[in-house]
Amino acid sequence: MPRVLISDKLSPAAVEIFKSRGIDVDVRPGLSPAELREIIPPYDGLAIRSSTKVTRSCWMRLPTSRWWAAPASAWTTSM
């Protein structure tokens, strides 16, 4: 099952959309950059808003990632 980390506060409806599509969701708002770097490796995707700053060093720790999303700015990107 794909796993997604949501590291900012999102609408409960957004969480339910992921779950309804068979995605395992962990909601962990308020992580420091160091905490995010430590916990991110097992996830397939990352959903953020403007509070989370994703640095290159953090992104490189997400080797299995297929996507990430920033709903607040209405864009996504694929790797």
C-alpha positions in Angstrom: 0.0 0.0 0.0 1.4 3.5 -0.9 2.3 5.7 2.1 1.9 9.4 2.2 3.2 11.8 4.8 1.1 15.0 5.4 3.4 17.4 7.2 1.1 20.4 7.4 -2.4 20.9 8.6 -4.8 19.9 5.8 -8.5 19.6 5.7 -9.9 16.3 7.1 -11.5 15.9 3.7 -8.1 15.8 2.0 -7.0 13.1 4.4 -10.2 11.1 3.6 -9.5 11.5 -0.2 -6.1 9.8 0.2 -7.6 7.0 2.4 -10.5 6.4 0.0 -7.9 5.7 -2.7 -6.2 3.1 -0.7 -3.3 5.2 0.5 -1.9 4.9 4.0 -1.7 8.4 5.5 0.3 9.7 8.4 -0.5 13.3 9.5 2.4 14.8 11.3 2.2 18.7 11.3 4.8 20.8 13.0 7.9 18.7 12.2 11.2 20.4 12.3 13.4 20.1 9.2 15.6 17.6 11.1 12.6 15.5 12.1 11.3 15.5 8.6 14.6 14.3 7.2 14.7 11.5 9.7 11.2 10.1 9.2 10.7 10.6 5.5 12.5 7.6 3.9 9.7 5.0 4.0 7.1 7.3 2.3 6.0 7.2 -1.3 4.7 10.8 -1.3 4.7 14.0 0.6 1.8 16.5 0.9 2.6 19.9 2.3 1.3 23.4 2.6 3.3 26.6 3.2 4.6 25.7 6.7 6.8 22.8 5.5 10.0 23.8 3.8 11.4 20.9 1.8 15.1 21.2 1.3 17.2 19.2 -1.2 18.8 17.2 1.6 15.3 16.3 2.8 14.1 15.4 -0.7 17.1 13.2 -1.3 16.0 11.1 1.7 12.8 10.2 -0.1 14.2 7.8 -2.7 11.0 5.9 -3.4 8.9 9.1 -3.9 6.8 9.2 -7.0 5.2 12.6 -6.2 4.7 15.4 -3.8 2.0 18.0 -3.6 1.4 21.4 -2.2 -2.4 22.0 -2.2 -2.1 25.6 -0.9 -0.5 26.7 -4.1 -2.4 24.3 -6.4 0.6 22.5 -8.0 2.1 19.1 -8.0 5.3 17.7 -9.5 6.5 14.2 -10.4 10.0 12.9 -10.1 
